[in-house]
Structures are given as C-alpha cells and as structure tokens.
Amino acid sequence: MEYLFDTNIFVESKKNLPMDVWPTFWRKMVELINSGKIYSIDKVKDEIDRGGDELTDWIRQYAPKGFFLTQDGDVLAKLAETVNWARRSPVHFSDSAISGYTNVADSYLVATAAAKKMVLVTYEKSNPLRKNRVMIPDACMAIDVRCCDLNTALRELGISI
C-alpha cells in the first residue's frame, strides 16, 4: 500500500517533532520517501515552499522530483467527481467552503488518492455537518478513499521510533 501525505503532516511534524530534537523521525521519513511507500502532490510542495523555512529546505533536499505526483487524466476525472460531490452534498457547503476546497491542495489530494488507489494521510478529522469547510476525511468517504492519521500510517508501514 502506498500513502499520500497532506501538507499538515509535514507542517505539524515540523512544529511538534523539531528536526534537531527528533532526527530519527526525519531520517525515517527520508527512508519512506526513498522506498516509494509515501508520496505527496505538487500542490502540497507549493504550499510548503510558501513557508520558506527549514521544512522548505528539508523538502528540497530529501524529496526527489518523483515524490510529488502531478495530475494526469485519471486524477482529473476523480477531481471532477470529488468537486461535484462537494457541490451536491446534502450538507450544502457554503460557496466559500467549496471554493476553498477546490483552490487548495485538498481536492487534488483526494482525487490523487482515489485515482492511484492510495491511502490519504492527514491530521484533519471528519466533521460531516460542517458547512464552512470541506474536510478531507468527509470527501474521502464520499468517493471511497481510505484516509488515516500519521501514527496509523507509520504503524501499517512497520515504523517505530
């Protein structure tokens, strides 16, 4: 199984597991990247690059070009599916929620995970009644994509630190 990482996995890890205090964690992440077991998408890289910090430098140093998947025809078809779900959802998301979902990495992550049969790894929590934001786990559930948090993914990958 391959795992697709959301921006918040990297950002929260940097914040809660600083590279100078948790070097083993960050080495394990590099090993997982190099093994082809974890990926992310180009839109996540764009979000991380905007930070202009040590995480940006780490990504540039340790994440090869192939780590960040781009959108192909299969992904774009799933993108249309997830965006249509958001627009037609019985939750009746606000226009700004739908705009936010489609203009950040979230909808592309869900679409990529669906198209590539990957598990989406995020710290977001389901909130099916929330109208002002489309939550990744709810979008995943709607189009039959499995998602989990980082600890679950690491356990499934056999990683302990």
Phi and psi restraints in degrees (value plus and minus 20) as a CYANA .aco file:
   2 GLU   PHI    -127.9   -87.9
   2 GLU   PSI     129.0   169.0
   3 TYR   PHI    -139.6   -99.6
   3 TYR   PSI     121.7   161.7
   4 LEU   PHI    -135.6   -95.6
   4 LEU   PSI      98.7   138.7
   5 PHE   PHI    -114.2   -74.2
   5 PHE   PSI     112.4   152.4
   6 ASP   PHI     -97.7   -57.7
   6 ASP   PSI     138.1   178.1
   7 THR   PHI     -74.0   -34.0
   7 THR   PSI     -60.8   -20.8
   8 ASN   PHI     -85.2   -45.2
   8 ASN   PSI     -41.8    -1.8
   9 ILE   PHI     -84.7   -44.7
   9 ILE   PSI     -65.4   -25.4
  10 PHE   PHI     -89.8   -49.8
  10 PHE   PSI     -66.3   -26.3
  11 VAL   PHI     -86.0   -46.0
  11 VAL   PSI     -66.5   -26.5
  12 GLU   PHI     -88.2   -48.2
  12 GLU   PSI     -55.4   -15.4
  13 SER   PHI     -84.0   -44.0
  13 SER   PSI     -62.2   -22.2
  14 LYS   PHI     -81.7   -41.7
  14 LYS   PSI     -60.6   -20.6
  15 LYS   PHI     -92.3   -52.3
  15 LYS   PSI     -64.2   -24.2
  16 ASN   PHI    -115.3   -75.3
  16 ASN   PSI     -38.0     2.0
  17 LEU   PHI    -150.0  -110.0
  17 LEU   PSI      47.5    87.5
  18 PRO   PHI     -72.1   -32.1
  18 PRO   PSI     122.8   162.8
  19 MET   PHI     -79.5   -39.5
  19 MET   PSI     -53.2   -13.2
  20 ASP   PHI     -98.5   -58.5
  20 ASP   PSI     -39.9     0.1
  21 VAL   PHI    -118.4   -78.4
  21 VAL   PSI     -51.0   -11.0
  22 TRP   PHI    -139.0   -99.0
  22 TRP   PSI      33.2    73.2
  23 PRO   PHI     -81.7   -41.7
  23 PRO   PSI     -51.3   -11.3
  24 THR   PHI     -84.0   -44.0
  24 THR   PSI     -62.2   -22.2
  25 PHE   PHI     -77.4   -37.4
  25 PHE   PSI     -67.7   -27.7
  26 TRP   PHI     -89.2   -49.2
  26 TRP   PSI     -53.0   -13.0
  27 ARG   PHI     -86.0   -46.0
  27 ARG   PSI     -59.7   -19.7
  28 LYS   PHI     -83.7   -43.7
  28 LYS   PSI     -57.4   -17.4
  29 MET   PHI     -82.6   -42.6
  29 MET   PSI     -62.1   -22.1
  30 VAL   PHI     -82.1   -42.1
  30 VAL   PSI     -62.3   -22.3
  31 GLU   PHI     -80.8   -40.8
  31 GLU   PSI     -62.9   -22.9
  32 LEU   PHI     -85.6   -45.6
  32 LEU   PSI     -59.8   -19.8
  33 ILE   PHI     -81.4   -41.4
  33 ILE   PSI     -68.0   -28.0
  34 ASN   PHI     -89.0   -49.0
  34 ASN   PSI     -44.6    -4.6
  35 SER   PHI    -100.3   -60.3
  35 SER   PSI     -32.2     7.8
  36 GLY   PHI      57.0    97.0
  36 GLY   PSI       1.2    41.2
  37 LYS   PHI    -113.6   -73.6
  37 LYS   PSI     -42.5    -2.5
  38 ILE   PHI    -147.0  -107.0
  38 ILE   PSI     129.2   169.2
  39 TYR   PHI    -163.2  -123.2
  39 TYR   PSI     154.3   194.3
  40 SER   PHI    -165.9  -125.9
  40 SER   PSI    -185.3  -145.3
  41 ILE   PHI    -146.4  -106.4
  41 ILE   PSI     143.6   183.6
  42 ASP   PHI     -78.9   -38.9
  42 ASP   PSI     -52.6   -12.6
  43 LYS   PHI     -90.6   -50.6
  43 LYS   PSI     -49.7    -9.7
  44 VAL   PHI     -87.5   -47.5
  44 VAL   PSI     -63.2   -23.2
  45 LYS   PHI     -78.1   -38.1
  45 LYS   PSI     -62.6   -22.6
  46 ASP   PHI     -79.5   -39.5
  46 ASP   PSI     -62.6   -22.6
  47 GLU   PHI     -85.3   -45.3
  47 GLU   PSI     -61.4   -21.4
  48 ILE   PHI     -88.0   -48.0
  48 ILE   PSI     -60.8   -20.8
  49 ASP   PHI     -78.9   -38.9
  49 ASP   PSI     -54.4   -14.4
  50 ARG   PHI     -84.2   -44.2
  50 ARG   PSI     -41.8    -1.8
  51 GLY   PHI     -89.8   -49.8
  51 GLY   PSI     -51.1   -11.1
  52 GLY   PHI      34.1    74.1
  52 GLY   PSI      21.3    61.3
  53 ASP   PHI    -148.0  -108.0
  53 ASP   PSI    -182.8  -142.8
  54 GLU   PHI     -85.2   -45.2
  54 GLU   PSI     -47.6    -7.6
  55 LEU   PHI     -86.7   -46.7
  55 LEU   PSI     -61.1   -21.1
  56 THR   PHI     -78.5   -38.5
  56 THR   PSI     -65.9   -25.9
  57 ASP   PHI     -83.3   -43.3
  57 ASP   PSI     -62.3   -22.3
  58 TRP   PHI     -81.7   -41.7
  58 TRP   PSI     -66.2   -26.2
  59 ILE   PHI     -79.6   -39.6
  59 ILE   PSI     -66.2   -26.2
  60 ARG   PHI     -81.2   -41.2
  60 ARG   PSI     -56.5   -16.5
  61 GLN   PHI     -99.2   -59.2
  61 GLN   PSI     -58.6   -18.6
  62 TYR   PHI    -132.8   -92.8
  62 TYR   PSI     -31.3     8.7
  63 ALA   PHI    -124.7   -84.7
  63 ALA   PSI      84.1   124.1
  64 PRO   PHI     -85.2   -45.2
  64 PRO   PSI     143.4   183.4
  65 LYS   PHI     -72.2   -32.2
  65 LYS   PSI     -61.5   -21.5
  66 GLY   PHI     -88.6   -48.6
  66 GLY   PSI     -31.0     9.0
  67 PHE   PHI     -88.0   -48.0
  67 PHE   PSI     -54.8   -14.8
  68 PHE   PHI    -115.6   -75.6
  68 PHE   PSI      82.7   122.7
  69 LEU   PHI     -91.7   -51.7
  69 LEU   PSI     129.2   169.2
  70 THR   PHI    -131.7   -91.7
  70 THR   PSI     152.6   192.6
  71 GLN   PHI    -106.0   -66.0
  71 GLN   PSI     105.1   145.1
  72 ASP   PHI    -131.5   -91.5
  72 ASP   PSI    -193.4  -153.4
  73 GLY   PHI     -80.1   -40.1
  73 GLY   PSI     -59.2   -19.2
  74 ASP   PHI     -84.9   -44.9
  74 ASP   PSI     -62.1   -22.1
  75 VAL   PHI     -85.1   -45.1
  75 VAL   PSI     -62.7   -22.7
  76 LEU   PHI     -84.8   -44.8
  76 LEU   PSI     -54.1   -14.1
  77 ALA   PHI     -85.5   -45.5
  77 ALA   PSI     -62.9   -22.9
  78 LYS   PHI     -89.8   -49.8
  78 LYS   PSI     -51.2   -11.2
  79 LEU   PHI     -81.5   -41.5
  79 LEU   PSI     -65.4   -25.4
  80 ALA   PHI     -80.6   -40.6
  80 ALA   PSI     -59.3   -19.3
  81 GLU   PHI     -84.0   -44.0
  81 GLU   PSI     -66.7   -26.7
  82 THR   PHI     -91.2   -51.2
  82 THR   PSI     -56.0   -16.0
  83 VAL   PHI     -88.6   -48.6
  83 VAL   PSI     -60.6   -20.6
  84 ASN   PHI     -82.3   -42.3
  84 ASN   PSI     -59.2   -19.2
  85 TRP   PHI     -78.7   -38.7
  85 TRP   PSI     -68.1   -28.1
  86 ALA   PHI     -80.2   -40.2
  86 ALA   PSI     -60.8   -20.8
  87 ARG   PHI     -89.6   -49.6
  87 ARG   PSI     -50.8   -10.8
  88 ARG   PHI    -124.8   -84.8
  88 ARG   PSI     -15.8    24.2
  89 SER   PHI     -78.3   -38.3
  89 SER   PSI     121.3   161.3
  90 PRO   PHI     -85.4   -45.4
  90 PRO   PSI     -33.2     6.8
  91 VAL   PHI     -89.1   -49.1
  91 VAL   PSI     -46.5    -6.5
  92 HIS   PHI      39.6    79.6
  92 HIS   PSI      46.5    86.5
  93 PHE   PHI     -79.7   -39.7
  93 PHE   PSI     127.8   167.8
  94 SER   PHI     -86.8   -46.8
  94 SER   PSI     139.3   179.3
  95 ASP   PHI     -78.3   -38.3
  95 ASP   PSI     -58.9   -18.9
  96 SER   PHI     -89.4   -49.4
  96 SER   PSI     -51.1   -11.1
  97 ALA   PHI     -86.4   -46.4
  97 ALA   PSI     -63.9   -23.9
  98 ILE   PHI     -87.3   -47.3
  98 ILE   PSI     -62.2   -22.2
  99 SER   PHI     -81.3   -41.3
  99 SER   PSI     -64.3   -24.3
 100 GLY   PHI     -81.9   -41.9
 100 GLY   PSI     -62.6   -22.6
 101 TYR   PHI     -83.0   -43.0
 101 TYR   PSI     -59.8   -19.8
 102 THR   PHI    -104.4   -64.4
 102 THR   PSI     -37.9     2.1
 103 ASN   PHI    -120.0   -80.0
 103 ASN   PSI     -23.3    16.7
 104 VAL   PHI    -136.4   -96.4
 104 VAL   PSI    -195.8  -155.8
 105 ALA   PHI     -87.2   -47.2
 105 ALA   PSI     -40.8    -0.8
 106 ASP   PHI     -72.4   -32.4
 106 ASP   PSI     -74.2   -34.2
 107 SER   PHI     -84.6   -44.6
 107 SER   PSI     -53.2   -13.2
 108 TYR   PHI     -91.8   -51.8
 108 TYR   PSI     -54.9   -14.9
 109 LEU   PHI     -83.6   -43.6
 109 LEU   PSI     -68.1   -28.1
 110 VAL   PHI     -80.4   -40.4
 110 VAL   PSI     -65.4   -25.4
 111 ALA   PHI     -84.0   -44.0
 111 ALA   PSI     -62.4   -22.4
 112 THR   PHI     -85.7   -45.7
 112 THR   PSI     -65.0   -25.0
 113 ALA   PHI     -79.5   -39.5
 113 ALA   PSI     -61.4   -21.4
 114 ALA   PHI     -85.3   -45.3
 114 ALA   PSI     -68.0   -28.0
 115 ALA   PHI     -87.1   -47.1
 115 ALA   PSI     -54.4   -14.4
 116 LYS   PHI    -120.1   -80.1
 116 LYS   PSI     -17.2    22.8
 117 LYS   PHI      37.2    77.2
 117 LYS   PSI      30.0    70.0
 118 MET   PHI    -131.0   -91.0
 118 MET   PSI     142.8   182.8
 119 VAL   PHI    -113.8   -73.8
 119 VAL   PSI     108.0   148.0
 120 LEU   PHI    -108.1   -68.1
 120 LEU   PSI     106.0   146.0
 121 VAL   PHI    -125.8   -85.8
 121 VAL   PSI      99.8   139.8
 122 THR   PHI    -169.9  -129.9
 122 THR   PSI     137.3   177.3
 123 TYR   PHI    -112.2   -72.2
 123 TYR   PSI     -26.0    14.0
 124 GLU   PHI     -83.0   -43.0
 124 GLU   PSI     129.4   169.4
 125 LYS   PHI    -133.1   -93.1
 125 LYS   PSI     128.2   168.2
 126 SER   PHI     -82.0   -42.0
 126 SER   PSI     121.0   161.0
 127 ASN   PHI    -172.6  -132.6
 127 ASN   PSI      56.6    96.6
 128 PRO   PHI     -83.6   -43.6
 128 PRO   PSI     -34.4     5.6
 129 LEU   PHI    -118.2   -78.2
 129 LEU   PSI     -24.5    15.5
 130 ARG   PHI     -89.5   -49.5
 130 ARG   PSI     110.2   150.2
 131 LYS   PHI    -124.8   -84.8
 131 LYS   PSI     -39.9     0.1
 132 ASN   PHI    -114.6   -74.6
 132 ASN   PSI     -19.0    21.0
 133 ARG   PHI    -177.8  -137.8
 133 ARG   PSI     115.3   155.3
 134 VAL   PHI    -105.0   -65.0
 134 VAL   PSI      98.4   138.4
 135 MET   PHI    -109.0   -69.0
 135 MET   PSI     117.5   157.5
 136 ILE   PHI     -74.1   -34.1
 136 ILE   PSI     -67.2   -27.2
 137 PRO   PHI     -80.4   -40.4
 137 PRO   PSI     -53.4   -13.4
 138 ASP   PHI     -90.6   -50.6
 138 ASP   PSI     -59.9   -19.9
 139 ALA   PHI     -85.8   -45.8
 139 ALA   PSI     -60.0   -20.0
 140 CYS   PHI     -80.2   -40.2
 140 CYS   PSI     -67.4   -27.4
 141 MET   PHI     -79.9   -39.9
 141 MET   PSI     -58.3   -18.3
 142 ALA   PHI     -85.0   -45.0
 142 ALA   PSI     -51.9   -11.9
 143 ILE   PHI    -136.9   -96.9
 143 ILE   PSI       3.7    43.7
 144 ASP   PHI      43.8    83.8
 144 ASP   PSI      30.7    70.7
 145 VAL   PHI    -135.9   -95.9
 145 VAL   PSI     113.4   153.4
 146 ARG   PHI    -101.6   -61.6
 146 ARG   PSI     118.3   158.3
 147 CYS   PHI    -154.4  -114.4
 147 CYS   PSI     138.1   178.1
 148 CYS   PHI    -175.8  -135.8
 148 CYS   PSI     154.8   194.8
 149 ASP   PHI    -111.9   -71.9
 149 ASP   PSI     156.9   196.9
 150 LEU   PHI     -83.4   -43.4
 150 LEU   PSI     -64.1   -24.1
 151 ASN   PHI     -81.1   -41.1
 151 ASN   PSI     -60.4   -20.4
 152 THR   PHI     -83.0   -43.0
 152 THR   PSI     -65.3   -25.3
 153 ALA   PHI     -81.6   -41.6
 153 ALA   PSI     -65.1   -25.1
 154 LEU   PHI     -83.3   -43.3
 154 LEU   PSI     -61.0   -21.0
 155 ARG   PHI     -80.2   -40.2
 155 ARG   PSI     -66.5   -26.5
 156 GLU   PHI     -84.5   -44.5
 156 GLU   PSI     -49.4    -9.4
 157 LEU   PHI    -104.5   -64.5
 157 LEU   PSI     -21.9    18.1
 158 GLY   PHI      56.1    96.1
 158 GLY   PSI       5.4    45.4
 159 ILE   PHI    -118.2   -78.2
 159 ILE   PSI     108.5   148.5
 160 SER   PHI    -153.5  -113.5
 160 SER   PSI     123.2   163.2
